[in-house]
Amino acid sequence: MDTDFDLLDTSKDPIFVYGLGLSGSAVAKTLKKHKIPLIVWDDNEERRAEFIKDGYTVEDRTQNLDGCSALIPAAGIPPSHDTIERAQQSGCPIFSDIDLLYSLNPNARFIAITGTNGKSTATALLGHIFNACDQNYDMGGNIGRPAAALKDLNADGTYILELSSYQLHYTQQSRFQYAAIINITDDDHLTWHDGVVNYATAKARILRDNTHSVIGIDTLLSRDLIENIQNEVTPISAQLNLENGICVIDKSVYINNAKQADLNAPYLPGQHNDQNIATCIALATLSGLEFQDIIKAIESFKGLEHRQELCGTIDYIRFINDSKATNASSTERALVTYENIFLIAGGVAKETGLDSLSDHFNRIHKVYLIGQASDLFAKQIEGQLLYTKCEVMEKAVHAAFKEAMSQDDDAVILLSPACASFDQYKSFEKRGDDFKAIVSALLNNQDQTHAAG
């Protein structure tokens, strides 16, 4: 790969933008704004029509990249795709939207965060800290707005980016001053990357050429990366008190083995959020923010939507929206946080299904299965857990609520699917919104019943 390639060189042949979803559309619009020659294409006819209407050159170059100076594919297009392989064989450079953001703002500071789980919460939390500390920043990437849609920042500005393994696989030129890997587990995106080694390698790309790395040591795959890093490293943990690093255990903060603070952070429950907090303390401290200001900001954080989001309570029953749990290890983080769980799970199953959660089955009262994975999950938990096949969300929520109301103990109705959403919903956000709407209707009905009584 030619790392000296200039994405902003208007004298070159056009850049081919393949895939016009949120990130691809932002790339196309940004290139057009800067008068960079480009050709766009999407397999969706309606999307193509929108860009034709807006005056773009829409042309299918997926089979022939001759005359294209570079390819910027949508992050979800796998390395095995014919167009990607064709670009590699022909020597056509491949870049990501992160490369474009860096090319436009090379003097800004870049903080990048990845991990199999927790990266969205950590990114949102760090953005909240920067906002509370009145910093010049913008936040996006795999969360919120795509990278190419972020505002231009001058030399004193900071980009806080959540990056997926997909984005990192195609990122070539970006330089992150500070980069964090919260964790790496082997239950997500393995098919796309053709195995766990390639997946971990893609994650590790975030550490190239940066000034300082923050690495979670609580998973073996991320801990092993430390041995090969040449620059400075801050280890973080939610399990071990480190002589040289940052640890958060049950919301108590330790730096270099010395206790620094006890946090009151009710919207960041569980050990997985201790990991996220430690990551953000490390990155915010490296960015020059004062420790007490960081702690104060963390305590005012209200949590991330669709990540263990409390949607309401009826009597002794809490409704928790954890729709962002699209794999088993993410669901595990919810299971260890609660007891007497009425679990709603299902969708498009990932590689491990529910098998890896068996150590926490004692926390689950019953499972309500939805979507494509219902039969698979039923086979995996047969004889170990009570379950009902509900097919759709509304039926699952109502069944769980009815059975939770029939007992006298505190209970949690938890949507934590351990699956992608695409069999029934456009995104995990839409899935979580559906859950919240159904819960909201239950809450309203309960209020009306009490008022009538």
Residue pairs with C-beta under 8 A, 6 or more apart in sequence:
1 93
1 94
1 172
2 93
3 172
3 173
5 70
5 93
5 95
5 172
5 173
6 12
6 103
7 15
7 36
7 70
7 95
7 99
7 100
7 103
7 173
8 34
8 36
8 103
8 104
9 36
9 69
10 35
10 36
10 37
12 37
12 69
12 70
13 37
13 67
13 68
13 69
14 37
14 38
14 39
14 57
14 67
14 68
14 69
15 31
15 36
15 37
15 38
15 39
15 68
15 69
15 70
15 71
15 72
16 38
16 39
16 40
16 41
16 61
16 65
16 68
16 70
16 71
16 72
16 92
17 24
17 27
17 28
17 31
17 38
17 39
17 40
17 41
17 72
18 24
18 40
18 41
18 42
18 61
18 62
18 71
18 72
18 73
18 74
18 77
18 83
19 41
19 42
19 73
19 74
19 76
19 77
20 28
20 40
20 41
20 42
20 44
20 47
20 48
20 50
20 51
20 74
21 42
21 47
21 74
21 76
22 146
23 74
23 75
23 97
23 146
23 147
23 148
24 40
24 42
24 72
24 74
24 97
26 97
26 145
26 146
26 147
26 148
26 149
27 72
27 97
27 100
27 146
27 148
28 38
28 40
28 51
28 56
29 148
29 149
30 100
30 104
30 148
30 149
31 38
31 100
32 38
32 56
34 104
37 69
38 56
38 57
39 57
39 58
39 59
39 61
39 68
40 51
40 56
40 57
40 58
40 59
41 48
41 58
41 59
41 60
41 61
41 62
42 48
42 51
48 58
51 58
52 58
61 68
62 82
62 83
62 86
63 82
63 83
63 86
65 71
65 83
65 86
65 87
65 90
65 92
66 90
68 92
69 92
69 93
70 92
70 93
70 94
70 95
71 83
71 84
71 87
71 92
71 93
71 94
71 95
72 94
72 95
72 96
72 97
72 99
72 100
72 170
73 81
73 83
73 84
73 94
73 170
75 96
75 97
75 142
75 164
75 166
75 167
75 170
76 166
77 83
77 84
78 84
78 192
79 85
79 169
79 192
79 193
79 194
80 194
84 94
86 92
87 93
87 94
88 94
93 172
94 170
94 172
95 170
95 171
95 172
95 173
96 147
96 167
96 168
96 170
96 171
96 172
96 174
97 146
97 147
97 148
97 167
98 141
98 147
98 161
98 163
98 167
98 171
98 174
99 171
99 172
99 173
99 174
100 147
100 148
101 147
101 148
101 150
101 159
101 174
102 110
102 173
102 174
102 175
103 173
104 152
105 152
105 153
105 157
105 159
107 154
107 155
108 153
108 154
108 155
108 157
108 158
108 159
109 157
109 158
109 159
109 177
109 178
109 287
110 158
110 159
110 161
110 174
110 175
110 176
110 177
110 178
111 126
111 158
111 159
111 160
111 161
111 176
111 177
111 178
111 179
111 180
111 283
111 287
112 141
112 161
112 163
112 174
112 176
112 178
112 179
112 180
112 206
112 210
113 119
113 122
113 123
113 126
113 160
113 161
113 162
113 163
113 179
113 180
113 182
113 279
113 283
114 162
114 163
114 164
114 165
114 168
114 179
114 180
114 181
114 182
114 203
114 206
115 122
115 180
115 181
115 182
115 183
115 184
115 203
115 216
115 222
116 183
116 184
116 185
116 187
116 188
116 203
116 219
116 327
116 329
116 330
117 182
117 183
117 185
117 272
117 327
117 329
117 330
117 333
118 182
118 183
118 272
118 273
118 275
118 276
118 279
118 333
119 142
119 143
119 162
119 163
119 164
119 182
120 142
120 143
120 162
120 304
120 307
120 324
121 268
121 273
121 276
121 303
121 304
121 307
122 162
122 180
122 182
122 276
122 279
122 280
123 139
123 141
123 143
123 160
123 161
123 162
124 139
124 143
124 301
124 304
125 268
125 276
125 277
125 280
125 298
125 301
125 304
126 139
126 160
126 279
126 280
126 283
126 284
127 137
127 139
127 160
128 297
128 300
128 301
129 280
129 284
129 289
129 294
129 297
129 298
130 137
130 139
130 158
130 160
130 284
130 287
130 289
131 137
131 297
132 293
132 296
132 297
132 300
133 284
133 289
133 290
133 293
133 294
133 297
135 158
135 287
135 289
136 153
136 154
136 156
136 157
136 158
137 153
137 157
137 158
137 159
137 160
138 150
138 151
138 153
138 157
138 158
138 159
138 160
139 150
139 159
139 160
139 161
140 146
140 147
140 149
140 150
140 159
140 161
140 162
141 147
141 161
141 162
141 163
141 167
142 161
142 162
142 163
142 164
142 167
143 162
147 159
147 161
150 159
153 159
158 287
161 176
163 171
163 206
165 189
165 192
165 193
165 199
165 202
165 203
166 189
166 192
166 202
168 202
168 203
168 205
168 206
169 193
169 202
169 205
171 205
175 209
175 210
176 206
176 209
176 210
177 210
177 211
177 212
178 210
178 211
178 212
178 213
178 214
178 283
178 286
178 287
179 206
179 207
179 210
179 212
179 213
179 214
180 206
180 213
180 214
180 215
180 216
180 279
180 282
180 283
181 203
181 204
181 206
181 207
181 213
181 214
181 215
181 216
181 222
181 225
182 216
182 222
182 236
182 275
182 276
182 279
183 216
183 218
183 219
183 221
183 222
183 275
184 199
184 200
184 203
184 219
184 221
184 222
184 225
185 219
185 221
185 327
185 329
186 196
186 199
186 221
187 327
187 328
187 329
187 350
187 351
187 352
187 356
188 199
188 326
188 327
188 329
188 350
188 351
189 199
190 196
190 199
190 351
191 351
193 199
193 202
196 221
200 221
200 225
203 222
204 225
207 213
207 225
207 229
210 231
211 231
211 232
212 231
212 232
212 233
212 234
212 286
213 229
213 231
213 232
213 233
213 234
214 233
214 234
214 236
214 279
214 282
214 283
214 286
215 222
215 223
215 225
215 226
215 229
215 233
215 234
215 235
215 236
216 222
216 223
216 235
216 236
216 237
216 275
216 278
216 279
217 223
217 226
217 235
217 236
217 237
217 240
217 242
217 245
218 237
218 238
218 239
218 240
218 275
226 233
226 235
234 245
234 246
234 282
234 286
235 242
235 244
235 245
235 246
236 242
236 245
236 246
236 247
236 248
236 275
236 278
236 279
236 282
237 245
237 246
237 247
237 275
237 278
238 247
238 248
238 249
238 271
238 272
238 274
238 275
238 278
239 247
239 249
239 271
240 247
241 247
241 249
241 254
241 257
242 254
242 256
242 257
243 256
243 257
244 256
245 255
245 256
246 253
246 254
246 255
246 278
246 281
246 282
247 253
247 254
247 255
247 278
248 254
248 263
248 274
248 275
248 277
248 278
248 281
249 274
250 274
251 262
251 263
251 264
251 265
251 268
251 274
251 277
252 259
252 261
252 262
252 263
253 259
253 260
253 261
253 262
253 263
253 277
253 278
253 281
253 295
254 260
255 281
260 291
261 291
261 295
263 277
263 295
263 298
263 299
264 299
265 273
265 277
265 298
265 299
265 301
267 301
267 302
267 303
268 276
268 277
268 298
268 301
268 303
269 308
269 337
270 308
270 333
270 334
270 336
270 337
271 333
271 336
272 333
272 337
277 298
280 294
280 298
281 291
281 294
281 298
284 294
285 291
285 294
303 309
303 310
304 324
305 321
305 429
305 432
306 321
306 322
306 323
306 324
306 428
306 429
306 432
307 322
307 324
307 325
308 320
308 321
308 322
308 333
308 334
308 337
309 320
309 321
309 322
309 432
309 436
310 318
310 319
310 320
311 319
311 320
311 321
311 435
311 436
311 439
311 440
312 318
312 319
312 439
312 440
312 442
312 443
313 319
314 401
314 405
314 442
314 443
314 446
315 405
316 408
316 409
316 410
316 411
317 401
317 404
317 405
317 410
317 411
317 412
317 413
318 410
318 411
318 412
318 413
319 412
319 413
319 435
319 439
319 442
320 334
320 338
320 412
320 413
320 414
320 415
320 416
321 415
321 432
321 435
321 436
321 439
322 330
322 331
322 334
322 414
322 415
322 416
323 415
323 416
323 417
323 421
323 428
323 429
323 431
323 432
323 435
324 330
324 428
324 432
325 331
325 333
325 334
325 416
325 417
325 418
326 347
326 350
326 417
326 418
326 419
326 420
326 421
326 428
327 350
327 352
327 418
327 419
328 350
328 352
328 353
328 354
328 355
328 356
328 357
328 418
329 356
330 416
330 418
331 345
331 357
331 416
331 417
331 418
332 356
332 357
332 360
334 414
334 416
335 341
335 343
335 357
335 360
335 363
335 364
335 416
336 360
336 363
338 363
338 412
338 414
339 363
339 410
339 412
340 363
340 365
340 409
340 410
340 411
340 412
341 363
341 364
341 365
341 411
341 412
341 414
342 364
342 365
342 366
342 368
342 400
342 403
342 404
342 411
342 412
342 413
342 414
343 364
343 366
343 367
343 368
343 414
343 416
344 367
344 368
344 370
344 390
344 393
344 396
344 397
344 400
344 413
344 414
344 415
344 416
344 417
344 435
345 354
345 367
345 368
345 369
345 370
345 373
345 377
345 416
345 417
345 418
345 419
346 369
346 370
346 371
346 372
346 373
346 374
346 377
346 417
346 419
347 370
347 371
347 372
347 373
347 417
347 418
347 419
347 420
347 421
347 422
347 423
347 424
347 431
348 371
348 372
348 373
348 419
348 420
348 421
348 422
348 423
349 372
349 373
349 376
349 377
349 418
349 419
350 418
350 419
350 420
353 373
353 376
353 377
353 380
353 418
354 377
354 380
354 381
354 418
355 380
357 418
358 384
361 381
361 384
361 385
364 385
365 386
365 403
365 404
365 411
366 385
366 386
366 387
366 388
366 400
366 403
367 377
367 381
367 385
367 386
367 387
367 388
368 387
368 388
368 390
368 396
368 397
368 399
368 400
369 377
369 378
369 387
369 388
369 389
369 390
369 396
370 390
370 391
370 392
370 393
370 396
370 417
370 424
371 391
371 417
371 419
371 423
371 424
372 419
372 423
372 424
373 419
374 389
374 391
377 387
378 387
378 389
381 387
388 396
388 399
390 396
390 399
392 424
393 415
393 424
393 431
393 434
393 435
393 438
394 434
394 438
397 413
397 435
397 438
397 439
397 442
398 438
398 442
400 413
401 413
401 442
404 411
404 413
415 431
415 432
415 435
417 428
417 431
420 428
421 427
421 428
421 430
421 431
424 431
425 431
425 434
